[in-house]
Amino acid sequence: MGLLSGRVALVTGGSRGLGRAICLALAREGAEVAFNFSRSDQDAAELLALIQGLGVRGWAYKTSVLDKAGLQSLARTLEAEAGQIDVLVNNAGVGQAVPLALMEEEDWDRVMSVNVKGAFLTTQAVMRGMIKRRRGRILNISSLAGVKMMEAPVHYSAAKAALKGFTEALAKEIGRYGITVNCLAPGILEAGVSTNLPEARLAEYLRHCALGRQGTLEECAEVVAFLVSDRNSYMNGATIVLDGGV
């Protein structure tokens, strides 16, 4: 029996990067895993095959986290096929390396929309079912840049900081229904958005990191699996920093 046997999880932005690692970690722990994606049909099909190869059911939905109607349809379809949605991981996000002086309004809107509005719309689509069943786990993926002063794009840091506030307010609002809402703030990982970091910035991070290395997607995904499991039953409204000691 895995940590998540008998549970149904939805991971946003699941077809690649950290989302992909999270989907596989949850599936290895026994969860049936659904994910949404917006780009590569091939990446989604490959991940779906890996999930099903672990002996659990899986679902892939080509729906943007900014498509309110699409997300509501996704939630209804998944609940009809799987019976319920026990876990939501708001992982979908986007970053952009541009200084504020050169930032266009469209740049700001895109980063804030995908990272923050996407979490709001997806949570709203899933939350009603959790309230009805009086149980659920919601985990928002933030960033070290959202909880600590560091050199990072302003709109990205602002969006990830907003997820921390979203987590705390929502945890207070729906805790009475047996739903926990927490936040994970990873530091620089070996893959994902960190691959676009300038060498000097990465070297500076590693100089301050007690472990002296970047984290892996798999290490982060294993923490996610624990945070959304029943073994983590009393943590609520918390932001966990996973940065190797910066």
C-alpha positions as CSV (number, residue, x, y, z in Angstrom):
1,M,0.0,0.0,0.0
2,G,1.4,3.4,-1.0
3,L,0.9,6.7,0.7
4,L,-1.9,7.6,-1.7
5,S,-3.6,4.3,-2.5
6,G,-7.2,4.8,-3.3
7,R,-6.8,8.5,-3.9
8,V,-7.5,10.5,-7.1
9,A,-5.1,13.4,-7.9
10,L,-5.2,16.2,-10.4
11,V,-1.9,17.9,-11.3
12,T,-1.9,21.1,-13.4
13,G,0.8,21.5,-15.9
14,G,1.7,17.9,-15.6
15,S,3.1,16.8,-18.9
16,R,6.7,18.0,-18.4
17,G,9.2,19.3,-15.9
18,L,8.3,19.3,-12.2
19,G,4.6,18.5,-13.1
20,R,5.7,15.3,-14.8
21,A,7.8,14.2,-11.9
22,I,4.9,14.9,-9.5
23,C,2.5,12.8,-11.5
24,L,4.9,9.9,-11.5
25,A,5.6,10.2,-7.8
26,L,1.9,10.2,-6.9
27,A,1.3,7.3,-9.2
28,R,4.1,5.3,-7.6
29,E,2.4,5.9,-4.2
30,G,-0.8,4.4,-5.5
31,A,-2.8,7.4,-6.6
32,E,-4.8,7.5,-9.8
33,V,-3.5,10.6,-11.6
34,A,-5.0,13.1,-13.9
35,F,-3.2,16.0,-15.4
36,N,-3.8,18.9,-17.8
37,F,-1.5,20.2,-20.5
38,S,-1.6,22.8,-23.2
39,R,1.2,22.1,-25.6
40,S,2.7,18.7,-26.6
41,D,0.3,15.8,-27.3
42,Q,3.3,13.5,-27.5
43,D,4.7,14.5,-24.1
44,A,1.2,13.9,-22.6
45,A,0.8,10.6,-24.2
46,E,4.2,9.4,-23.0
47,L,3.5,10.4,-19.5
48,L,0.0,8.8,-19.5
49,A,1.6,5.5,-20.6
50,L,4.1,5.7,-17.8
51,I,1.4,6.4,-15.2
52,Q,-0.7,3.5,-16.4
53,G,2.4,1.3,-16.5
54,L,2.6,1.8,-12.7
55,G,-0.7,-0.1,-12.4
56,V,-3.0,2.9,-11.8
57,R,-5.5,4.7,-13.9
58,G,-4.5,8.0,-15.5
59,W,-6.2,10.8,-17.5
60,A,-4.8,13.6,-19.7
61,Y,-6.8,16.7,-20.5
62,K,-5.7,19.3,-23.0
63,T,-7.1,22.3,-21.2
64,S,-5.5,25.6,-20.3
65,V,-5.6,26.6,-16.6
66,L,-7.0,29.9,-17.9
67,D,-10.0,28.2,-19.5
68,K,-12.7,28.4,-16.8
69,A,-15.3,26.4,-18.7
70,G,-12.7,23.8,-19.7
71,L,-11.6,23.4,-16.1
72,Q,-15.1,23.0,-14.9
73,S,-15.8,20.4,-17.6
74,L,-12.5,18.6,-16.7
75,A,-13.5,18.4,-13.0
76,R,-17.0,17.1,-13.8
77,T,-15.6,14.5,-16.2
78,L,-12.9,13.3,-13.9
79,E,-15.3,13.0,-10.9
80,A,-17.7,11.1,-13.1
81,E,-15.0,8.6,-14.2
82,A,-12.9,8.4,-11.1
83,G,-15.6,9.0,-8.4
84,Q,-13.9,11.9,-6.7
85,I,-10.9,14.2,-6.7
86,D,-9.0,13.9,-3.5
87,V,-5.9,15.8,-4.3
88,L,-5.2,19.0,-6.3
89,V,-1.6,20.1,-7.0
90,N,-1.5,23.6,-8.6
91,N,1.8,23.2,-10.4
92,A,1.2,25.0,-13.7
93,G,3.4,28.1,-14.0
94,V,5.4,30.2,-16.3
95,G,8.5,32.4,-15.8
96,Q,10.3,35.1,-17.9
97,A,13.7,36.7,-17.4
98,V,13.1,40.4,-18.0
99,P,13.9,43.4,-15.8
100,L,11.0,45.6,-14.7
101,A,12.2,48.6,-16.7
102,L,11.9,46.6,-19.9
103,M,8.7,44.6,-18.9
104,E,5.6,45.0,-21.1
105,E,2.2,45.0,-19.6
106,E,1.5,41.8,-21.5
107,D,4.5,40.2,-19.8
108,W,3.2,41.0,-16.4
109,D,-0.3,39.9,-17.2
110,R,0.8,36.5,-18.6
111,V,3.0,35.6,-15.6
112,M,0.4,36.7,-13.1
113,S,-2.5,35.0,-15.0
114,V,-0.9,31.6,-15.4
115,N,0.7,31.4,-11.9
116,V,-2.1,32.9,-9.9
117,K,-5.3,33.1,-11.8
118,G,-4.7,29.5,-13.0
119,A,-4.5,28.3,-9.4
120,F,-7.7,30.2,-8.5
121,L,-9.7,28.8,-11.5
122,T,-8.6,25.2,-11.0
123,T,-9.1,25.3,-7.3
124,Q,-12.6,26.7,-7.7
125,A,-13.5,24.0,-10.2
126,V,-12.3,21.2,-7.9
127,M,-13.2,22.6,-4.5
128,R,-16.9,22.1,-4.5
129,G,-16.6,18.4,-4.7
130,M,-14.1,18.4,-1.9
131,I,-16.4,20.4,0.3
132,K,-19.3,18.1,-0.5
133,R,-17.2,15.1,0.6
134,R,-15.7,17.0,3.5
135,R,-12.1,16.0,2.7
136,G,-9.3,17.0,0.3
137,R,-5.7,18.1,-0.1
138,I,-4.7,21.2,-2.1
139,L,-1.0,22.0,-2.6
140,N,0.2,25.1,-4.4
141,I,3.6,25.1,-5.9
142,S,5.3,28.5,-5.2
143,S,9.0,29.2,-5.3
144,L,11.8,30.4,-3.1
145,A,11.6,33.6,-5.1
146,G,8.1,34.1,-3.7
147,V,9.1,33.8,0.0
148,K,12.7,35.2,0.2
149,M,14.4,38.3,-1.1
150,M,16.6,37.2,-4.0
151,E,17.5,38.2,-7.5
152,A,14.6,37.0,-9.6
153,P,12.1,38.6,-12.1
154,V,9.7,40.9,-10.3
155,H,6.5,39.6,-11.9
156,Y,7.6,36.0,-11.2
157,S,8.4,36.7,-7.6
158,A,5.1,38.7,-7.1
159,A,3.1,35.8,-8.6
160,K,4.7,33.2,-6.5
161,A,4.3,35.4,-3.3
162,A,0.6,35.7,-4.2
163,L,0.3,31.9,-4.0
164,K,1.5,32.0,-0.4
165,G,-1.2,34.5,0.5
166,F,-3.8,32.5,-1.5
167,T,-2.8,29.4,0.4
168,E,-3.1,31.0,3.9
169,A,-6.5,32.6,3.2
170,L,-8.0,29.6,1.6
171,A,-6.7,27.3,4.3
172,K,-8.6,29.4,6.9
173,E,-11.7,29.5,4.7
174,I,-12.2,25.8,3.9
175,G,-10.4,24.1,6.8
176,R,-13.8,23.6,8.5
177,Y,-14.7,21.1,5.7
178,G,-11.7,18.8,6.3
179,I,-9.7,20.3,3.4
180,T,-6.0,21.2,4.0
181,V,-4.3,23.8,1.8
182,N,-0.5,24.1,1.8
183,C,2.2,25.6,-0.3
184,L,5.7,24.2,-1.4
185,A,8.4,26.7,-2.3
186,P,11.3,24.9,-4.0
187,G,14.7,26.5,-4.5
188,I,16.6,26.1,-7.7
189,L,16.2,22.6,-9.2
190,E,18.3,20.9,-11.9
191,A,15.5,21.2,-14.5
192,G,12.6,23.4,-15.3
193,V,12.7,27.2,-15.2
194,S,16.1,27.1,-13.5
195,T,17.8,25.9,-16.8
196,N,17.5,29.5,-18.1
197,L,19.5,31.0,-15.2
198,P,22.7,32.8,-16.0
199,E,25.8,30.9,-14.8
200,A,26.8,33.7,-12.3
201,R,23.3,33.6,-10.7
202,L,23.4,29.9,-10.3
203,A,26.9,30.0,-8.8
204,E,25.8,32.6,-6.3
205,Y,22.9,30.4,-5.3
206,L,25.1,27.4,-4.8
207,R,27.6,29.5,-2.8
208,H,24.8,30.2,-0.2
209,C,23.3,26.7,-0.3
210,A,24.3,24.6,2.7
211,L,24.1,21.4,0.6
212,G,26.1,23.0,-2.2
213,R,23.9,21.7,-5.0
214,Q,20.6,22.1,-6.8
215,G,17.7,19.9,-6.0
216,T,16.2,17.4,-8.4
217,L,12.7,17.2,-9.7
218,E,12.3,13.8,-8.1
219,E,13.3,15.1,-4.7
220,C,10.7,17.8,-4.9
221,A,8.1,15.4,-6.2
222,E,8.6,13.0,-3.2
223,V,8.0,15.9,-0.8
224,V,4.8,16.7,-2.7
225,A,3.6,13.1,-2.3
226,F,4.0,13.2,1.4
227,L,2.4,16.7,1.8
228,V,-0.8,15.6,0.0
229,S,-1.0,12.2,1.8
230,D,-3.1,11.3,4.9
231,R,0.1,11.1,6.9
232,N,0.3,14.9,6.7
233,S,-3.1,15.4,8.3
234,Y,-2.6,18.5,10.6
235,M,-0.5,20.8,8.5
236,N,-2.6,23.6,7.1
237,G,-1.9,27.0,5.6
238,A,1.9,26.3,5.7
239,T,4.6,27.1,3.2
240,I,7.4,24.6,3.2
241,V,10.7,25.8,1.8
242,L,12.7,23.1,0.0
243,D,16.1,24.7,-0.9
244,G,18.9,22.7,0.5
245,G,19.5,25.4,3.2
246,V,19.9,28.8,1.6
